[in-house]
Amino acid sequence: MANFNEIINSEKPVLVDFSAEWCGPCKMMKPILEDLKSRMGDRATILKVDIDQNPKAAAAFKIQSVPTLIIFKKGAVRWRKSGVVQAKELENLLQQNINV
């Protein structure tokens, strides 16, 4: 999990999508995150974490429902929400955290 910690301690904002293969709403997030990635380019990092394959990460951030989206900046949680979130809202949130 060292790589994960290195990534979330980055200077640029990191959006982590905690999800699971069996989760219907998680599947809805895939095209939204792909759209977001194309909008943000390299100004932000977008990660998908499968809670079944990474139970320690899920436990560390007290993930109780999926999808749960968390924005990190320099290791700090800047925003968190469970459920499907649209690309435009995520883009605005990431943009707000770029120059913080």
Buried (B, 14 or more C-beta within 10 A) or exposed (E): EEEBEEBBEBEBBBBBBBBBEEBEEBBEBEEBBEBBBEBBEEEBBBBBBBBEEBEEBBEEBEBEEBBBBBBBBBEEEBBBBBEBBEBEEBBEBBBBBEEE
